[in-house]
Amino acid sequence: MVKTKLELKNIPVISGVDFGHTSPAITFPIGGTARLTFIENDVILEIINN
């Protein structure tokens, strides 16, 4: 779906993690600020404020 929405092409997409309708579930705050960092084979997601 993301590949077909050109307006999303510069927005990072996270997949394969436990959030949303999965168990265990992580809640992401709406309207908050986050930092997504890639270091070699690791990805770090920091919620800065919400």
C-alpha positions as CSV (number, residue, x, y, z in Angstrom):
1,M,0.0,0.0,0.0
2,V,2.8,2.4,0.9
3,K,4.4,2.0,-2.6
4,T,1.3,3.2,-4.3
5,K,0.9,6.4,-2.2
6,L,3.4,8.8,-3.6
7,E,2.7,11.4,-0.8
8,L,4.2,8.8,1.7
9,K,7.5,8.2,-0.2
10,N,9.7,10.3,2.2
11,I,8.1,9.0,5.4
12,P,9.9,6.2,7.3
13,V,7.8,3.0,7.6
14,I,8.2,0.5,10.4
15,S,7.1,-3.1,9.9
16,G,7.5,-6.4,11.7
17,V,7.3,-5.0,15.2
18,D,4.8,-5.6,18.0
19,F,2.4,-2.6,17.8
20,G,-1.2,-2.1,16.9
21,H,-3.4,-5.2,17.1
22,T,-0.8,-7.7,18.1
23,S,0.3,-9.3,21.3
24,P,2.4,-8.0,23.0
25,A,1.2,-4.5,22.0
26,I,3.1,-1.2,22.2
27,T,1.1,2.0,22.1
28,F,2.5,4.9,20.0
29,P,1.2,8.3,21.0
30,I,-0.5,10.3,18.3
31,G,1.0,13.7,17.7
32,G,4.2,13.0,19.5
33,T,7.8,13.4,18.3
34,A,10.0,10.4,17.7
35,R,13.5,9.7,16.5
36,L,14.3,6.7,14.2
37,T,18.0,5.8,14.1
38,F,19.6,3.1,11.9
39,I,23.0,1.7,13.1
40,E,24.3,-1.2,11.0
41,N,21.7,-3.9,11.6
42,D,19.9,-2.3,14.5
43,V,17.0,0.2,14.5
44,I,16.3,2.4,17.5
45,L,13.0,4.2,17.9
46,E,12.9,6.8,20.7
47,I,9.7,8.6,21.7
48,I,11.0,12.1,22.5
49,N,7.7,13.7,23.7
50,N,4.0,13.1,23.5
